[in-house]
């Protein structure tokens, strides 16, 4: 029996297995195996060297560069294999109308990147998220390949198995972290390890990723005839859902709920048959979940309560971030800030309330809401197209999956529909990195593949062109991932080494990956540190080198607030402390505030420069309204107090000093100010 969608026929599990695997040629095997490997290896891969022993972390990017390299190489090899086989068989291209939406989205992303606030960032992606054009091209190529190759339920089932296996490894490792048994050293905060993050950088992305394998596992169990394997997949379901629960990621909980409702609706609609072993396994999973929830009840309860606990709660913080994201979208409505350039728009739109909530160090590279993020980075037209694509894809997939007849399209298609919607549900509250994006792309490809038909072509040129485009997309991402992997050890050594050796290591990292703002910033900072220790008569040369290095940095990324802040602070540390250099530091601080009006470090640095220049009114004006916006940051208050004293506003200065004395009684500079206040009052 078959179930038909528009222009598509999908066999049920048993029929597809009996029909045999269509990947019989060498070309198709070469194309298919990398797709299976990418589903397993991308989530699991890490370059953390502490597996060999010790507690040294080589590099700060222990995850994404390797994951980008693996994904890119897989797409490259798979694209070449598919094009070779399709050309040999004179086959056409499998296509569905929904793919035009994706093509349109990528076109808008290209235009957005060309006009980005930082084209380098939008092309290569940011250090921690990797969602630039290169990654988007690879993800589009991955969707295309899955559509070409996942032609039946047997193929989709094998992709599901690979995805669940990757999820089991990640979940098991995350639970080891929760139990305090992590065999690797990450240098991560205790609160991250207590929630688990495995090899996905933080608990948020870890929990968001795991909802996908968690929802695929029950489908594999129900479509398996062998009792032992049926139990194995139920065990995988239990392991991954427990990991999602203990990750304490509320967006992942919401996503799992959404996906569970989809699977439940499918089971009721199709009258899916549960065996006794299934009910027993499901009851055991529920019991384990309840036990895990009770065991972690205090921390889980705190996470839930924190959403509703007032102005300083996580819920209010997320709302403030969303409000900022909406303002960014309003400022760049047509093409957004550019892919992966949300931070640069965020700087200009972040409210004073959000600055107070997050503290002076807080910054956001992602809106933590897929709709707001799409509008802010790609523009409102791209948002509309994204929503249209998702609606059309879900409607057509649901029509194919939710058939009343027993043995319809197969449980795995329903599971992929549930998994895609679950991860999208998580993305309404959390960010996306390349790991989860890769698995989501596979899921989207599976759903489109069920709808696609083969388009016969008059020549092989389109097939060859498509294969070449896919290969280039994979090679480009793999190349940048490999370059970053090569550069990371040098970047790390620039922190452990000193002086000229540290600078040499930073410059090597920049040479290997010249698009990285992090590497360039490190190089400039080291130039400034060396200059700060210069001995006369080398002051002037040191000053010139510092100014040249930071000018190059801010010209490379003119919208990056941190570049200006480090520039101003480096100028203030130069040994000559001339009025010319100090004035330049004040000017650079003002440029930083033009990028980020609520940048407290820029305000403090600029005010310090004005105090040194004895322009006390300007110094006080910079800090007047925001000197205490971060209650844990003492320096702005100290500088503000000196500015007020210089401006002969003694009463205001005494009030500030009293406040600082109560909050920072052990600080030496505060103690000196308190002594000055005592002298003033004793006159």
C-alpha positions as CSV (number, residue, x, y, z in Angstrom):
1,X,0.0,0.0,0.0
2,X,1.2,3.5,-0.7
3,X,0.3,7.0,0.4
4,X,0.5,9.8,-2.1
5,X,1.3,13.4,-1.7
6,X,1.2,15.9,-4.5
7,X,3.5,14.4,-7.2
8,X,5.1,12.0,-4.7
9,X,4.7,8.4,-3.6
10,X,6.2,7.2,-0.3
11,X,6.4,3.5,0.6
12,X,5.8,2.3,4.1
13,X,8.6,0.9,6.2
14,X,8.1,-2.8,5.4
15,X,7.6,-2.2,1.7
16,X,10.7,0.0,1.4
17,X,12.9,-2.5,3.3
18,X,11.7,-5.3,1.0
19,X,12.3,-3.2,-2.1
20,X,16.0,-2.9,-1.3
21,X,18.4,0.0,-1.0
22,X,18.4,2.2,-4.1
23,X,22.0,3.4,-3.4
24,X,23.6,0.6,-5.4
25,X,26.2,2.3,-7.6
26,X,29.6,3.5,-6.4
27,X,28.6,7.1,-7.0
28,X,25.5,6.9,-4.9
29,X,27.3,5.1,-2.1
30,X,29.9,7.8,-2.1
31,X,27.1,10.3,-1.9
32,X,25.1,8.6,0.7
33,X,27.7,7.5,3.3
34,X,28.8,11.1,4.0
35,X,25.2,12.1,4.8
36,X,25.0,9.3,7.4
37,X,28.4,10.3,8.9
38,X,27.5,14.0,9.1
39,X,24.4,13.2,11.2
40,X,26.6,11.3,13.7
41,X,29.9,13.1,13.6
42,X,28.9,16.8,13.5
43,X,27.2,16.7,17.0
44,X,29.9,14.5,18.5
45,X,33.1,16.1,17.2
46,X,35.4,18.1,19.3
47,X,39.0,19.1,19.3
48,X,39.3,19.2,23.1
49,X,42.9,17.8,23.7
50,X,42.3,17.0,27.3
51,X,41.1,13.5,26.3
52,X,44.8,12.7,26.2
53,X,45.2,13.8,29.8
54,X,45.8,17.0,31.6
55,X,43.7,20.1,32.0
56,X,45.1,22.3,29.2
57,X,42.5,23.7,26.8
58,X,44.2,24.4,23.4
59,X,42.1,27.2,21.9
60,X,38.8,28.6,22.8
61,X,36.9,27.2,19.7
62,X,37.0,23.5,20.6
63,X,33.9,22.7,18.6
64,X,32.6,24.7,15.7
65,X,35.7,24.7,13.5
66,X,35.9,20.9,13.4
67,X,32.1,20.6,13.0
68,X,32.3,23.1,10.0
69,X,35.1,21.1,8.5
70,X,33.3,17.8,8.8
71,X,30.0,19.2,7.4
72,X,31.8,20.9,4.6
73,X,33.8,17.8,3.6
74,X,30.7,15.6,3.8
75,X,28.8,17.9,1.4
76,X,31.7,18.2,-0.9
77,X,32.1,14.4,-1.2
78,X,28.4,13.7,-1.4
79,X,27.8,16.4,-4.0
80,X,30.6,15.0,-6.3
81,X,29.3,11.4,-5.8
82,X,25.7,12.4,-6.6
83,X,26.7,14.4,-9.7
84,X,28.9,11.6,-11.0
85,X,26.1,9.0,-10.6
86,X,23.3,11.2,-12.0
87,X,25.5,12.0,-15.0
88,X,26.3,8.3,-15.6
89,X,22.6,7.3,-15.4
90,X,21.5,10.4,-17.2
91,X,19.1,11.0,-14.3
92,X,17.3,14.3,-13.7
93,X,17.1,16.4,-10.5
94,X,14.5,15.7,-7.8
95,X,12.7,18.9,-7.2
96,X,9.7,20.3,-5.3
97,X,8.1,23.7,-5.4
98,X,9.0,24.3,-1.8
99,X,12.7,24.4,-2.8
100,X,12.0,27.7,-4.6
101,X,11.3,29.3,-1.2
102,X,14.8,28.2,0.0
103,X,16.4,29.5,-3.2
104,X,14.7,32.8,-2.7
105,X,15.8,33.0,1.0
106,X,19.4,32.3,0.0
107,X,19.2,35.0,-2.6
108,X,17.9,37.5,-0.1
109,X,20.7,36.4,2.3
110,X,23.3,37.0,-0.4
111,X,22.0,40.5,-1.0
112,X,21.8,41.1,2.8
113,X,25.4,40.0,3.2
114,X,26.6,42.3,0.4
115,X,25.1,45.3,2.3
116,X,25.9,44.0,5.7
117,X,27.1,46.1,8.6
118,X,30.2,43.8,8.5
119,X,30.5,41.9,5.2
120,X,33.4,39.8,6.6
121,X,31.3,38.7,9.5
122,X,28.3,37.9,7.3
123,X,30.3,35.9,4.8
124,X,32.4,33.8,7.2
125,X,30.1,33.8,10.2
126,X,30.9,34.7,13.8
127,X,33.3,32.9,16.0
128,X,30.6,31.2,18.2
129,X,27.7,30.7,15.8
130,X,29.0,30.2,12.3
131,X,25.7,31.2,10.5
132,X,27.3,33.3,7.7
133,X,26.8,32.9,4.0
134,X,29.3,30.0,3.8
135,X,27.3,28.0,6.4
136,X,24.0,28.9,4.8
137,X,25.3,27.8,1.4
138,X,26.4,24.5,2.9
139,X,23.0,24.0,4.7
140,X,21.2,24.6,1.4
141,X,23.4,22.2,-0.4
142,X,22.8,19.6,2.4
143,X,19.0,20.0,2.0
144,X,19.4,19.6,-1.8
145,X,21.5,16.4,-1.4
146,X,19.0,14.8,1.1
147,X,16.2,15.5,-1.4
148,X,18.2,13.8,-4.2
149,X,19.2,10.8,-2.1
150,X,16.5,10.1,0.5
151,X,14.1,8.6,-2.0
152,X,12.3,6.0,0.2
153,X,11.6,5.1,3.7
154,X,14.6,2.8,4.0
155,X,16.8,5.8,3.2
156,X,15.0,8.0,5.7
157,X,15.1,5.3,8.3
158,X,18.9,5.0,8.0
159,X,19.3,8.8,8.3
160,X,17.1,8.6,11.4
161,X,19.3,5.8,12.9
162,X,22.4,7.9,12.3
163,X,20.8,11.0,13.9
164,X,19.7,9.1,17.0
165,X,23.0,7.4,17.4
166,X,24.7,10.8,17.4
167,X,22.1,12.0,19.9
168,X,22.7,9.1,22.2
169,X,26.4,9.8,22.4
170,X,25.8,13.5,23.0
171,X,23.1,12.8,25.6
172,X,25.2,10.2,27.5
173,X,28.2,12.6,27.6
174,X,26.0,15.4,28.9
175,X,24.6,13.2,31.6
176,X,28.2,12.3,32.6
177,X,28.8,16.1,33.1
178,X,25.6,16.4,35.2
179,X,26.9,13.6,37.4
180,X,30.3,15.2,37.8
181,X,32.1,12.5,35.8
182,X,33.2,14.4,32.7
183,X,36.5,12.8,31.5
184,X,37.5,16.0,29.6
185,X,38.5,19.4,30.9
186,X,36.6,22.4,29.4
187,X,37.4,25.2,31.8
188,X,33.6,25.8,31.9
189,X,31.6,27.3,34.7
190,X,30.2,24.9,37.2
191,X,26.6,25.9,36.4
192,X,27.1,24.8,32.7
193,X,28.6,21.5,33.7
194,X,25.8,20.8,36.2
195,X,23.3,21.2,33.4
196,X,25.3,19.4,30.7
197,X,26.4,20.6,27.3
198,X,28.5,17.7,26.0
199,X,30.1,18.8,22.8
200,X,27.7,21.6,21.9
201,X,29.3,24.6,23.6
202,X,26.5,25.3,26.1
203,X,23.4,23.8,27.7
204,X,21.1,25.9,25.5
205,X,22.2,24.5,22.2
206,X,22.7,21.1,23.7
207,X,19.1,20.8,24.8
208,X,17.8,22.3,21.6
209,X,19.6,19.8,19.5
210,X,18.6,16.8,21.5
211,X,14.9,17.3,20.9
212,X,15.5,16.0,17.4
213,X,16.9,12.6,18.2
214,X,14.6,12.3,21.1
215,X,11.6,12.4,18.8
216,X,13.1,10.1,16.2
217,X,13.8,7.3,18.6
218,X,10.1,6.3,19.2
219,X,9.5,6.1,15.5
220,X,12.5,3.7,15.1
221,X,11.1,1.6,18.0
222,X,7.6,1.3,16.5
223,X,8.9,0.5,13.0
224,X,11.2,-2.3,14.3
225,X,10.1,-5.9,14.3
226,X,12.9,-7.3,16.5
227,X,12.1,-7.0,20.2
228,X,15.7,-6.3,21.3
229,X,16.1,-3.5,18.8
230,X,12.7,-2.2,19.7
231,X,13.8,-1.9,23.4
232,X,17.1,-0.4,22.3
233,X,15.3,2.5,20.6
234,X,13.1,3.0,23.5
235,X,16.2,3.2,25.7
236,X,17.6,5.9,23.3
237,X,14.3,7.8,23.7
238,X,14.6,7.6,27.5
239,X,18.2,8.7,27.5
240,X,17.7,11.7,25.2
241,X,14.6,12.9,26.9
242,X,16.2,12.7,30.4
243,X,19.1,14.7,29.0
244,X,16.7,17.3,27.6
245,X,15.0,17.5,31.0
246,X,18.2,17.9,33.0
247,X,19.6,20.5,30.6
248,X,17.1,22.8,32.1
249,X,16.6,24.5,28.7
250,X,13.0,25.8,28.8
251,X,13.0,26.3,25.0
252,X,13.9,22.6,24.6
253,X,11.1,21.6,27.0
254,X,8.7,23.6,24.9
255,X,10.0,22.1,21.6
256,X,9.7,18.6,23.0
257,X,6.1,19.3,24.0
258,X,5.4,20.5,20.5
259,X,6.9,17.5,18.9
260,X,5.2,15.1,21.3
261,X,1.8,16.6,20.4
262,X,2.6,16.0,16.7
263,X,3.6,12.4,17.4
264,X,0.5,11.8,19.6
265,X,-1.8,13.2,16.9
266,X,-0.1,11.0,14.3
267,X,-0.5,7.9,16.5
268,X,-4.2,8.6,17.1
269,X,-4.9,9.5,13.5
270,X,-3.2,6.4,12.1
271,X,-4.1,4.1,14.9
272,X,-0.5,3.2,15.4
273,X,-0.1,-0.2,17.0
274,X,1.7,-0.4,20.3
275,X,2.9,-3.8,21.5
276,X,3.0,-4.8,25.2
277,X,6.8,-4.2,25.1
278,X,6.2,-0.6,23.9
279,X,3.8,0.2,26.7
280,X,6.2,-1.3,29.3
281,X,9.2,0.6,27.8
282,X,7.2,3.8,27.7
283,X,6.1,3.4,31.3
284,X,9.7,2.8,32.4
285,X,10.8,6.0,30.5
286,X,8.1,8.0,32.2
287,X,9.2,6.6,35.6
288,X,12.8,7.5,34.9
289,X,11.8,11.0,33.8
290,X,9.8,11.5,37.0
291,X,12.6,10.2,39.1
292,X,15.1,12.5,37.3
293,X,12.8,15.4,37.7
294,X,12.3,14.8,41.4
295,X,16.1,14.4,41.9
296,X,16.7,17.7,40.2
297,X,13.5,19.2,41.4
298,X,15.1,22.2,43.2
299,X,17.2,23.3,40.2
300,X,14.4,22.6,37.7
301,X,11.9,24.4,39.9
302,X,14.2,27.4,40.2
303,X,14.5,27.5,36.4
304,X,10.7,27.6,36.1
305,X,10.2,30.1,38.8
306,X,12.9,32.3,37.4
307,X,10.8,32.9,34.3
308,X,8.2,34.7,36.4
309,X,10.3,36.2,39.2
310,X,10.3,39.9,38.3
311,X,12.5,42.4,36.5
312,X,15.7,40.4,37.0
313,X,14.3,37.1,35.9
314,X,15.3,35.1,32.8
315,X,11.9,35.7,31.3
316,X,12.2,39.5,31.6
317,X,15.7,39.4,30.2
318,X,14.6,37.4,27.2
319,X,11.7,39.9,26.6
320,X,14.2,42.7,26.7
321,X,16.4,41.0,24.2
322,X,13.3,40.4,21.9
323,X,12.4,44.0,22.2
324,X,15.9,45.0,21.2
325,X,15.7,42.6,18.3
326,X,12.4,44.1,17.1
327,X,14.0,47.5,17.2
328,X,17.0,46.2,15.1
329,X,14.5,44.9,12.5
330,X,12.8,48.2,12.5
331,X,16.1,50.0,11.9
332,X,17.1,47.6,9.0
333,X,13.7,46.5,7.6
334,X,14.6,45.5,4.1
335,X,17.8,43.6,4.3
336,X,18.6,43.5,8.0
337,X,22.1,43.8,9.5
338,X,23.4,41.0,7.4
339,X,23.7,37.2,8.3
340,X,25.3,36.7,11.6
341,X,25.7,40.4,12.2
342,X,22.9,40.8,14.8
343,X,25.4,42.0,17.4
344,X,26.3,45.1,15.4
345,X,22.6,46.2,15.2
346,X,22.0,45.2,18.8
347,X,24.7,47.7,20.0
348,X,22.8,50.6,18.6
349,X,19.3,49.5,19.8
350,X,20.0,48.0,23.2
351,X,17.9,49.8,25.8
352,X,19.2,51.2,29.1
353,X,17.0,48.7,30.9
354,X,18.6,45.8,29.0
355,X,22.0,47.2,29.8
356,X,21.1,47.3,33.5
357,X,19.7,43.7,33.4
358,X,22.6,42.2,31.5
359,X,25.5,44.0,33.0
360,X,28.3,45.9,31.2
361,X,29.8,42.7,29.8
362,X,26.6,41.3,28.3
363,X,26.1,41.3,24.5
364,X,23.9,39.3,22.2
365,X,25.0,37.7,18.9
366,X,21.5,36.2,18.5
367,X,18.0,37.4,19.2
368,X,17.0,34.0,20.7
369,X,13.9,33.9,18.6
370,X,14.0,32.6,15.1
371,X,11.4,35.1,13.7
372,X,12.9,38.2,15.3
373,X,16.4,37.0,14.4
374,X,15.5,36.4,10.7
375,X,13.9,39.9,10.5
376,X,16.8,41.6,12.2
377,X,19.6,39.9,10.2
378,X,18.0,39.2,6.8
379,X,15.1,41.7,6.7
380,X,11.4,41.6,6.9
381,X,10.9,40.2,3.3
382,X,13.1,37.2,4.3
383,X,11.0,36.7,7.4
384,X,7.8,36.6,5.4
385,X,9.4,34.2,2.9
386,X,10.6,32.0,5.8
387,X,7.2,31.8,7.4
388,X,5.6,31.0,4.0
389,X,8.1,28.2,3.4
390,X,7.5,26.7,6.8
391,X,3.7,26.9,6.5
392,X,3.7,25.3,3.0
393,X,6.1,22.6,4.0
394,X,4.2,21.6,7.1
395,X,0.8,21.6,5.4
396,X,2.0,19.5,2.5
397,X,4.0,17.1,4.8
398,X,1.1,16.7,7.2
399,X,-1.2,15.9,4.3
400,X,1.2,13.1,3.3
401,X,1.9,11.8,6.8
402,X,-1.5,12.0,8.5
403,X,-3.4,9.3,6.5
404,X,-6.0,7.2,8.2
405,X,-4.9,3.9,6.5
406,X,-2.7,1.6,8.5
407,X,0.9,1.5,7.1
408,X,0.8,5.0,5.5
409,X,4.0,6.9,4.9
410,X,5.7,5.3,7.8
411,X,6.5,6.4,11.3
412,X,9.8,8.0,10.5
413,X,8.3,10.7,8.3
414,X,5.9,11.6,11.1
415,X,8.9,11.7,13.5
416,X,10.9,14.0,11.2
417,X,7.9,16.3,10.9
418,X,7.6,16.3,14.7
419,X,11.4,16.8,15.1
420,X,11.6,19.7,12.7
421,X,8.6,21.5,14.4
422,X,10.1,20.7,17.9
423,X,13.4,22.3,17.0
424,X,11.7,25.3,15.4
425,X,9.7,25.5,18.7
426,X,13.0,25.6,20.6
427,X,14.3,28.3,18.2
428,X,11.5,30.6,19.4
429,X,13.5,30.9,22.7
430,X,17.1,29.9,21.9
431,X,19.9,30.4,19.4
432,X,21.1,28.2,16.6
433,X,24.6,27.1,15.9
434,X,26.0,25.1,13.0
435,X,25.5,21.7,14.8
436,X,21.8,21.9,15.2
437,X,21.4,23.7,11.9
438,X,23.0,20.7,10.1
439,X,20.5,18.3,11.7
440,X,17.6,20.6,11.0
441,X,18.6,20.8,7.4
442,X,18.6,17.0,7.2
443,X,15.1,17.0,8.6
444,X,13.9,19.7,6.1
445,X,15.5,17.7,3.3
446,X,13.7,14.5,4.4
447,X,10.3,16.2,4.4
448,X,10.9,17.8,0.9
449,X,12.2,14.5,-0.4
450,X,8.8,12.9,0.4
451,X,7.2,15.5,-1.8
452,X,9.7,15.7,-4.6
453,X,9.6,14.3,-8.1
454,X,12.4,13.8,-10.6
455,X,12.5,16.5,-13.3
456,X,13.9,15.1,-16.6
457,X,16.4,17.4,-18.2
458,X,17.4,17.9,-21.9
459,X,21.1,17.8,-21.0
460,X,23.5,16.9,-18.2
461,X,24.6,20.5,-17.8
462,X,22.2,21.4,-14.9
463,X,23.2,18.2,-13.1
464,X,26.9,19.0,-13.4
465,X,26.3,22.6,-12.5
466,X,24.3,21.6,-9.4
467,X,26.9,19.1,-8.3
468,X,29.7,21.8,-8.8
469,X,27.7,24.3,-6.8
470,X,27.1,21.9,-4.0
471,X,30.8,20.8,-4.0
472,X,32.0,24.5,-3.9
473,X,29.6,25.2,-1.0
474,X,31.1,22.3,1.0
475,X,34.7,23.0,0.1
476,X,34.4,26.7,1.1
477,X,33.1,25.9,4.5
478,X,35.5,23.0,5.0
479,X,38.4,25.3,4.0
480,X,37.5,28.0,6.5
481,X,36.9,25.4,9.2
482,X,40.3,23.8,8.5
483,X,42.0,27.3,8.6
484,X,40.4,28.1,11.9
485,X,41.5,24.7,13.3
486,X,45.0,25.5,12.2
487,X,44.9,29.0,13.7
488,X,43.3,28.1,17.1
489,X,46.5,26.7,18.8
490,X,48.4,29.9,17.8
491,X,45.5,32.0,19.2
492,X,45.6,30.1,22.4
493,X,49.4,30.4,22.7
494,X,49.1,34.1,22.3
495,X,47.5,34.1,25.8
496,X,50.0,31.7,27.5
497,X,53.1,33.4,26.0
498,X,54.4,36.8,26.7
499,X,55.6,39.9,24.8
500,X,57.0,39.4,21.3
501,X,56.3,35.7,21.3
502,X,52.6,36.2,22.1
503,X,52.4,38.8,19.4
504,X,54.0,36.4,16.9
505,X,51.5,33.7,17.7
506,X,48.5,36.1,17.3
507,X,49.9,37.3,14.0
508,X,50.2,33.7,12.9
509,X,46.5,33.1,13.7
510,X,45.6,36.3,11.7
511,X,47.6,35.0,8.8
512,X,45.8,31.7,8.8
513,X,42.3,33.1,9.3
514,X,42.4,36.8,8.3
515,X,38.6,37.2,8.5
516,X,38.5,36.6,12.3
517,X,37.8,39.8,14.2
518,X,38.8,37.8,17.4
519,X,42.3,37.1,16.1
520,X,42.8,40.7,14.8
521,X,41.6,42.1,18.1
522,X,44.1,39.9,20.0
523,X,46.9,41.1,17.7
524,X,46.1,44.7,18.3
525,X,45.7,44.3,22.1
526,X,49.2,42.7,22.2
527,X,50.7,45.5,20.2
528,X,49.2,47.9,22.8
529,X,50.5,45.9,25.7
530,X,54.0,45.8,24.4
531,X,53.8,49.6,23.8
532,X,52.6,50.1,27.3
533,X,55.9,48.7,28.6
534,X,58.1,50.6,26.2
535,X,61.0,52.5,27.6
536,X,62.1,56.0,26.4
537,X,63.2,56.9,23.8
538,X,61.0,54.2,22.1
539,X,57.7,55.8,23.3
540,X,56.9,57.5,20.0
541,X,57.5,54.4,17.9
542,X,55.4,52.4,20.3
543,X,52.6,54.9,20.1
544,X,52.7,54.8,16.3
545,X,52.5,51.1,16.2
546,X,49.6,51.0,18.6
547,X,47.6,53.6,16.7
548,X,48.4,51.8,13.4
549,X,47.3,48.4,14.7
550,X,44.0,49.6,16.2
551,X,43.3,51.8,13.1
552,X,43.6,48.7,11.0
553,X,41.3,46.9,13.4
554,X,38.5,49.4,13.5
555,X,38.6,49.9,9.7
556,X,38.3,46.2,9.2
557,X,35.2,46.1,11.4
558,X,33.9,49.6,11.9
559,X,30.7,48.5,13.6
560,X,32.4,46.5,16.4
561,X,32.2,48.2,19.7
562,X,34.9,46.2,21.4
563,X,37.5,47.3,18.8
564,X,37.0,50.9,19.8
565,X,37.0,50.2,23.6
566,X,40.2,48.2,23.5
567,X,41.7,51.0,21.3
568,X,40.8,53.7,23.8
569,X,42.1,51.6,26.8
570,X,45.4,50.9,24.9
571,X,45.9,54.6,24.3
572,X,45.3,55.4,28.0
573,X,48.0,52.8,28.9
574,X,50.7,54.2,26.7
575,X,53.7,55.4,28.7
576,X,53.9,59.0,27.5
577,X,50.3,59.9,28.7
578,X,50.6,63.0,26.6
579,X,47.6,65.3,26.1
580,X,47.5,64.4,22.4
581,X,47.3,60.6,23.1
582,X,44.8,61.2,25.9
583,X,42.6,63.4,23.7
584,X,42.7,60.7,21.0
585,X,41.5,58.2,23.7
586,X,38.6,60.4,24.5
587,X,37.7,60.7,20.8
588,X,37.9,56.9,20.3
589,X,35.6,56.4,23.3
590,X,33.1,58.8,21.8
591,X,33.3,56.7,18.6
592,X,32.6,53.6,20.7
593,X,29.5,55.3,22.2
594,X,28.3,56.2,18.7
595,X,28.2,52.4,18.0
596,X,26.9,51.4,21.5
597,X,25.3,54.3,23.4
598,X,25.0,52.3,26.6
599,X,28.6,51.0,26.5
600,X,29.6,51.5,30.1
601,X,33.3,50.6,29.5
602,X,33.5,53.2,26.8
603,X,31.9,55.8,29.1
604,X,34.3,55.0,31.9
605,X,37.4,55.1,29.6
606,X,36.3,58.3,28.0
607,X,35.6,59.9,31.3
608,X,38.9,58.8,32.6
609,X,40.6,60.5,29.6
610,X,38.7,63.7,30.3
611,X,39.6,63.7,34.0
612,X,43.3,63.4,33.0
613,X,42.8,66.3,30.6
614,X,41.1,68.2,33.5
615,X,37.9,68.5,31.5
616,X,35.8,67.4,34.4
617,X,32.4,68.5,33.2
618,X,32.7,66.3,30.1
619,X,33.8,63.4,32.2
620,X,30.8,63.8,34.6
621,X,28.4,64.1,31.6
622,X,29.6,60.8,30.2
623,X,28.8,58.9,33.5
624,X,25.9,61.1,34.9
625,X,23.1,58.7,34.2
626,X,24.8,55.3,33.9
627,X,27.7,55.2,36.4
628,X,25.8,52.7,38.6
629,X,24.0,50.8,35.8
630,X,26.0,47.7,36.7
631,X,26.1,47.4,40.5
632,X,29.1,45.0,40.3
633,X,31.3,47.4,38.3
634,X,33.2,49.8,40.6
635,X,35.4,51.7,38.2
636,X,32.7,54.0,36.6
637,X,31.7,55.2,40.0
638,X,35.3,55.9,41.0
639,X,35.9,58.0,37.9
640,X,32.5,59.7,38.3
641,X,33.4,60.7,41.8
642,X,36.7,62.2,40.7
643,X,35.0,64.1,37.9
644,X,32.4,65.5,40.3
645,X,35.2,66.6,42.7
646,X,37.0,68.3,39.8
647,X,33.8,70.0,38.8
648,X,33.4,71.3,42.3
649,X,30.1,69.4,42.8
650,X,31.1,68.3,46.3
651,X,27.7,67.3,47.5
652,X,27.1,65.1,44.5
653,X,30.6,63.6,44.9
654,X,30.1,62.8,48.6
655,X,26.8,61.0,47.8
656,X,28.5,58.9,45.2
657,X,31.5,58.1,47.5
658,X,29.1,57.1,50.3
659,X,27.4,54.7,47.9
660,X,30.7,53.2,46.7
661,X,31.9,52.9,50.3
662,X,28.9,50.8,51.2
663,X,29.1,48.6,48.2
664,X,32.9,48.2,47.8
665,X,34.4,48.7,51.3
666,X,37.5,46.5,50.4
667,X,38.5,48.4,47.2
668,X,41.7,50.5,47.6
669,X,40.6,53.3,45.3
670,X,37.2,53.5,47.0
671,X,39.1,53.7,50.4
672,X,41.1,56.7,49.1
673,X,37.9,58.4,48.0
674,X,36.3,57.8,51.4
675,X,39.3,59.4,53.0
676,X,39.0,62.4,50.7
677,X,35.3,62.6,51.6
678,X,36.3,62.6,55.3
679,X,38.7,65.5,54.7
680,X,36.0,67.5,52.9
681,X,33.5,66.9,55.7
682,X,36.1,67.9,58.3
683,X,36.8,71.3,56.8
